Amino acid sequence: MTSADENKIFKKEINLLHWLIADGWIYEKASEKNKGENEYKMLVRNGTHKLAVKRNNEGEWFYINILTDGKKGGAGSILNYLREFQGIQDYTKYLRRKVQGSEFHQRLARKAEKAEAEFLLKNDIDRYSNERWLEIYDKAQAKGLPEPEIDRLRFEFQTAKRDHENAVRLLLNPHRKIDKVDLHAVREVWEGLSIPNLSNADYLTWRCIKPETWNRFPGDIRIENNRHNPKGIAVAHRDLDGSLTGFERKGFKRYDGEGPDRKVVSFSVFSGSGQRLTTMAGDRASPKVILMGEAFLDLVSYFQDVGCPAGHLLMSSGGTPGQESMDHFVRVALKFPETQILLTFDNDEPGHRFAKHVRAYLSENGVKENRIKDNFPDADYKDWNDMVRGIRFPHSTTSLLDIQEMDKQELVLFSKHFWKHRNDEEKERIDEYIYK
């Protein structure tokens, strides 16, 4: 193998991003970490020097030198970096010695994480102090910023402080488990999903969501058609700017387990490698009403029940709201300080508890209490989708009680998808009811 062949391998196999961080560079913003390998990640050193780093279409790592006036300077690979920034002329021999042994890549990643943690601990001690917040507050008041804007500043300062502390804690914990975020991969999968139409929207139809309802969200609802979620739905999660961060997936119920332990479960998961924030379906520019909840189908059911009015923004966390979803609720509420907020959770004990928790978190972080209202369905129904479907509460999802509430169109869809793997006795019993 020639030196040129070796160098080509080095450009692909050595993670330049890890190398730079181990050499003292840091992410310009925390959000840079969440970008995919094929997107530019901005690194800084000594406050002003900047590099933009990514993989190219051939899989090789490279950087672009960003000059102080913001213009692009020279570009190069790890080989150029070693020569120009570290003063190593015989870089092929140097790298050949470095990469000996199969543990090299793991060692480099650990070294980068340790360098990042040490930088955070050393340089950011005073960045999130109370004194620092008072300085920011005084400047904001001197500029005459309105109170809602100061509330947004306060919340961003508090969450940045918490995220910083968590980042250091994670980096210093050798046993941590970190979910990898790859937004580029998420967007590729999303672009491959289908737009709902009358021939593929079986799950939406079964849930009694009408075409005129789902057509109000053309960019936010997609149809899956794979073995895990046949004709189920995917609903986009987006950040404050409207960029896709992931999607919640919902589909037909199915069996789980074998024999007497077999039970019926829902299909409800979040996209792999995505960032769970909330859905941002509807009016993202100037909403009059924000619906917050844990299930998009309940939000869209309420929206349909009240006539699909304009000016509604539907924010679902896709399950029990985690910290990032809770923070996203606050950010959107503070961005639109005059908008009414309807907490649209399940009408049971956990749902009431979640609504109370979200209300308290919003209030603690500057959202006025008089803007927030509970939005439970009528007492006879567990959630808004059950109310739209006419399924009264309490009911059993594993018996004929639920099935007997359905109309003929729903029953056919239910038989086709829900009972796909049922035994012969169940098949005869349900089919007899459906087709009698």
C-alpha positions in Angstrom: 0.0 0.0 0.0 1.4 3.4 -1.0 1.4 6.5 1.3 -1.3 8.0 -1.0 -3.5 5.0 -0.3 -2.9 5.3 3.4 -3.7 9.0 3.4 -7.0 8.4 1.6 -7.9 5.9 4.3 -6.9 8.3 7.1 -9.2 11.0 5.7 -12.2 8.7 5.9 -11.5 6.6 9.0 -10.2 9.2 11.4 -13.0 11.3 12.9 -11.7 14.9 12.3 -14.4 16.3 14.6 -13.1 14.2 17.6 -9.5 15.1 16.7 -10.2 18.9 16.7 -12.1 18.8 20.0 -9.3 16.8 21.6 -6.9 19.5 20.3 -8.8 22.3 22.1 -11.7 23.3 19.8 -15.2 23.5 21.1 -18.7 23.7 19.5 -19.7 27.3 18.8 -23.2 26.5 20.0 -24.7 23.5 21.8 -27.0 22.8 18.9 -24.1 22.1 16.6 -23.7 18.8 18.4 -27.0 17.5 17.1 -26.2 18.0 13.4 -25.4 15.0 11.2 -21.9 14.1 10.0 -22.8 15.4 6.5 -23.8 18.9 7.9 -21.3 21.6 8.8 -20.5 21.8 12.5 -19.0 25.0 13.6 -16.0 24.9 16.0 -14.2 27.7 17.7 -10.9 28.1 19.6 -9.6 31.1 21.5 -12.9 32.9 21.1 -12.5 34.0 17.5 -10.8 31.3 15.3 -13.5 29.2 13.6 -13.6 26.0 11.6 -16.6 24.4 9.8 -16.3 20.6 9.8 -18.2 17.8 8.0 -17.9 14.6 5.9 -18.1 15.1 2.1 -20.1 12.8 -0.3 -17.1 10.5 -0.6 -17.1 10.0 3.1 -13.9 12.0 3.8 -13.7 14.4 6.7 -12.6 18.0 5.9 -12.7 21.5 7.4 -13.1 25.0 6.1 -11.2 27.8 7.8 -13.6 30.7 8.6 -11.8 34.0 8.5 -12.4 36.8 11.1 -14.6 38.7 8.6 -16.9 35.7 8.2 -15.5 34.8 4.7 -14.3 31.3 3.9 -10.6 30.7 4.0 -8.7 27.6 3.0 -10.1 24.1 3.2 -8.3 20.8 4.1 -8.3 17.3 5.6 -6.7 16.0 8.7 -3.5 15.9 6.8 -3.6 19.7 6.2 -4.6 20.3 9.8 -1.6 18.3 11.2 0.8 20.3 9.0 -0.7 23.8 9.4 -2.1 23.8 12.9 0.1 21.2 14.7 3.4 21.6 12.8 3.7 17.9 11.9 5.3 17.6 8.5 5.6 13.8 8.1 1.9 13.3 8.8 1.6 9.9 7.2 4.2 8.3 9.4 2.7 10.2 12.4 -0.8 8.9 11.8 0.4 5.4 10.9 1.9 5.2 14.4 -1.2 6.7 16.0 -3.8 4.4 14.6 -2.0 1.1 15.5 -4.4 -1.1 17.4 -8.2 -1.5 17.1 -8.9 0.7 20.1 -7.7 3.9 18.4 -11.1 5.3 17.5 -12.6 4.7 20.9 -9.5 6.3 22.6 -9.9 9.3 20.3 -13.6 9.7 21.1 -12.9 9.4 24.9 -10.1 12.0 24.6 -12.4 14.4 22.8 -15.1 14.0 25.4 -12.6 14.5 28.3 -11.2 17.7 26.6 -14.7 19.0 26.2 -15.6 18.3 29.8 -12.4 19.9 31.1 -13.1 23.1 29.0 -16.7 23.4 30.3 -15.5 23.0 33.9 -12.6 25.4 33.5 -14.2 28.2 31.4 -17.9 28.3 32.2 -17.9 28.5 36.0 -19.2 32.1 36.0 -21.2 32.1 32.8 -24.4 31.0 34.5 -24.0 32.6 37.9 -26.8 34.7 39.5 -24.5 37.8 39.1 -24.3 37.1 35.4 -28.1 36.9 35.1 -28.5 40.2 37.0 -26.1 41.8 34.4 -28.2 40.5 31.5 -31.4 41.7 33.3 -30.1 45.2 33.8 -29.0 45.4 30.2 -32.4 44.2 29.0 -34.3 46.8 31.1 -31.9 49.5 30.0 -32.8 48.7 26.4 -36.5 48.9 27.2 -37.3 45.3 26.4 -40.9 44.4 27.2 -41.6 42.0 30.1 -42.5 39.0 27.8 -39.1 39.3 26.1 -37.3 39.4 29.5 -39.3 36.3 30.6 -38.0 34.6 27.4 -34.4 35.7 28.2 -34.8 34.4 31.8 -36.0 31.0 30.7 -33.3 30.6 28.1 -30.7 31.5 30.7 -32.0 29.0 33.2 -32.3 26.1 30.6 -28.7 26.9 29.3 -27.4 26.6 32.9 -29.2 23.3 33.4 -28.1 22.0 30.0 -24.5 23.0 30.8 -24.5 21.2 34.1 -26.0 18.1 32.5 -23.5 18.1 29.7 -20.6 18.2 32.1 -22.2 15.4 34.2 -22.7 13.2 31.1 -19.2 13.7 29.8 -17.7 12.8 33.1 -19.8 9.7 33.6 -18.1 6.7 31.9 -21.3 4.6 32.3 -23.7 7.0 30.7 -26.1 6.1 27.9 -26.5 8.8 25.2 -29.1 8.6 22.5 -27.5 9.6 19.2 -29.3 12.4 17.4 -28.8 12.3 13.6 -31.2 14.9 12.1 -29.9 14.3 8.6 -31.0 10.6 8.8 -34.4 11.7 10.3 -35.0 14.1 7.4 -34.1 11.4 4.8 -36.6 8.9 6.3 -39.3 11.6 6.6 -38.9 12.6 2.9 -39.5 9.0 2.0 -42.9 8.8 3.7 -46.2 9.2 1.8 -48.7 12.1 2.0 -52.1 10.9 3.3 -54.9 10.2 0.8 -58.1 8.2 0.6 -56.2 5.0 -0.4 -53.5 4.9 2.3 -55.0 6.7 5.3 -56.5 3.6 6.9 -55.4 4.4 10.4 -56.6 8.0 10.3 -60.0 6.7 8.9 -60.2 4.1 11.7 -59.6 6.8 14.2 -62.5 8.8 12.5 -60.2 11.7 11.4 -61.7 13.1 8.3 -59.8 14.0 5.1 -60.8 17.7 5.4 -59.1 17.6 8.8 -55.9 15.9 8.0 -55.6 18.1 4.8 -55.2 21.1 7.1 -51.7 19.8 8.0 -50.1 19.0 4.7 -46.5 19.3 5.8 -46.9 17.6 9.2 -48.7 14.2 8.7 -47.2 11.3 6.7 -48.2 7.7 6.2 -45.9 4.8 6.9 -46.3 1.5 5.1 -43.7 -0.9 6.5 -44.0 -4.1 8.4 -43.7 -2.3 11.8 -46.4 0.3 11.1 -48.5 -0.7 8.1 -50.6 2.4 7.0 -49.9 4.0 10.3 -49.1 7.7 10.7 -46.0 9.8 11.4 -46.3 13.3 12.7 -43.5 15.8 12.5 -41.8 17.3 15.6 -40.3 20.7 14.9 -38.1 23.3 16.7 -39.0 26.9 17.3 -38.0 27.8 13.7 -40.1 25.0 12.2 -37.2 22.7 11.3 -37.9 19.0 11.5 -36.3 17.3 14.5 -38.0 13.9 14.5 -41.5 12.4 14.3 -43.9 10.5 16.5 -45.3 7.2 15.0 -48.7 5.8 15.7 -50.4 2.7 14.3 -52.8 -0.1 14.6 -52.9 -2.2 17.8 -51.4 -5.6 17.7 -50.7 -8.7 19.9 -47.7 -8.8 22.2 -46.5 -12.1 23.8 -47.6 -15.7 23.5 -50.2 -18.0 25.1 -52.2 -16.8 28.1 -49.8 -13.9 28.6 -50.6 -12.5 25.2 -52.1 -9.0 25.3 -53.1 -6.2 23.0 -50.8 -3.2 22.8 -50.7 0.1 20.9 -48.0 0.9 18.4 -46.7 4.3 19.6 -42.9 5.1 19.2 -40.6 7.9 18.3 -38.3 8.0 15.3 -34.9 6.6 15.8 -32.1 9.1 16.1 -34.5 12.0 16.3 -35.0 14.7 18.9 -38.3 14.6 20.7 -39.6 18.1 21.1 -43.3 18.5 20.1 -45.4 18.6 17.0 -45.9 22.1 15.6 -48.8 21.4 13.4 -51.1 24.3 12.2 -50.5 28.0 12.6 -46.8 28.4 13.5 -46.7 32.1 12.6 -49.4 33.7 14.8 -51.6 31.2 16.6 -54.6 32.3 18.6 -54.9 29.0 20.4 -52.2 26.5 21.4 -53.3 22.9 22.1 -50.8 21.1 24.3 -51.0 17.4 25.0 -49.3 14.0 24.9 -51.2 12.5 21.8 -51.5 14.2 18.5 -54.7 12.2 17.7 -56.4 13.7 20.7 -55.4 17.2 19.7 -56.5 16.7 16.1 -59.7 15.1 17.3 -60.6 18.2 19.4 -59.6 20.4 16.5 -62.0 18.5 14.3 -64.8 18.5 16.9 -64.8 22.3 17.1 -64.9 22.7 13.3 -61.2 23.0 12.3 -60.9 26.7 13.1 -58.0 28.8 11.8 -55.3 30.0 14.2 -54.7 26.8 16.1 -51.3 25.3 16.8 -51.2 21.6 17.9 -48.3 20.6 20.2 -48.1 17.0 21.1 -45.1 15.5 23.0 -45.8 12.0 21.6 -46.1 10.4 25.0 -45.3 11.5 28.6 -43.6 14.9 28.2 -39.9 14.8 28.8 -37.7 17.7 29.8 -37.0 18.8 26.2 -40.8 18.7 25.4 -41.6 20.6 28.6 -39.0 23.3 27.6 -40.4 23.5 24.1 -43.9 24.0 25.6 -42.5 27.0 27.5 -40.5 28.5 24.6 -43.6 28.5 22.3 -45.8 29.9 25.0 -43.4 32.7 25.7 -42.9 33.4 22.0 -46.7 34.1 21.7 -47.5 35.8 25.0 -51.1 36.7 24.2 -52.2 33.2 22.9 -54.6 31.0 24.9 -53.2 27.6 25.9 -55.5 24.6 26.2 -54.1 21.6 28.1 -55.6 18.7 26.1 -54.7 15.5 28.1 -56.5 12.3 28.9 -59.6 12.4 31.1 -58.2 10.0 33.7 -55.9 10.2 36.7 -52.6 10.2 34.8 -54.0 12.7 32.3 -55.1 15.1 35.0 -51.7 14.7 36.7 -49.8 15.5 33.5 -52.0 18.6 32.9 -51.3 19.8 36.4 -47.6 19.3 36.0 -47.5 21.1 32.6 -49.6 24.0 34.0 -47.2 24.3 37.0 -44.1 24.3 34.8 -45.5 26.9 32.4 -46.4 29.1 35.4 -43.0 28.7 37.0 -41.3 29.8 33.8 -43.1 33.1 33.2 -46.3 32.0 31.4 -49.3 33.8 32.9 -51.8 31.5 34.7 -54.8 33.2 33.2 -53.7 32.0 29.7 -53.8 28.3 30.7 -57.0 26.3 30.6 -57.8 22.6 31.1 -59.4 21.1 28.0 -60.6 17.6 29.0 -63.4 15.9 27.0 -66.9 15.2 28.5 -66.9 13.0 31.6 -68.1 10.0 29.6 -65.0 9.8 27.5 -61.3 9.0 28.2 -59.9 11.2 25.5 -60.9 13.4 22.6 -60.4 10.7 20.0 -62.8 8.4 22.0 -65.3 11.2 22.0 -65.0 11.7 18.3 -65.5 8.0 17.8 -68.3 7.7 20.3 -66.5 5.2 22.6 -67.6 5.9 26.1 -65.4 5.6 29.2 -64.7 3.2 30.8 -64.3 0.6 28.1 -62.0 -2.3 27.3 -59.7 -2.3 24.3 -59.4 -6.1 24.5 -63.1 -7.2 24.4 -66.1 -6.8 22.2 -67.2 -3.8 24.2 -64.9 -1.6 22.1 -65.8 -3.3 18.8 -69.5 -3.0 19.3 -69.2 0.8 19.4 -67.7 0.9 15.8 -69.5 1.5 12.6 -69.2 -0.9 9.6 -66.3 0.9 7.9 -64.3 1.0 11.2 -65.0 -2.7 11.8 -63.7 -3.8 8.4 -60.5 -1.8 9.0 -60.2 -3.2 12.6 -60.7 -6.8 11.4 -58.1 -6.3 8.6 -55.3 -4.8 10.8 -56.0 -5.4 14.5 -56.8 -9.1 14.3 -54.2 -10.0 11.7 -52.6 -12.6 14.0 -55.7 -13.8 15.9 -56.4 -17.5 16.5 -59.3 -19.3 14.7 -61.7 -19.1 17.7 -61.3 -15.3 17.9 -61.6 -15.0 14.1 -64.9 -16.8 14.1 -66.2 -14.8 17.1 -65.3 -11.4 15.7 -66.1 -12.0 12.1 -69.5 -13.4 13.1 -70.2 -10.0 14.8 -68.7 -7.9 12.0 -70.3 -9.6 9.0 -73.6 -10.9 10.5 
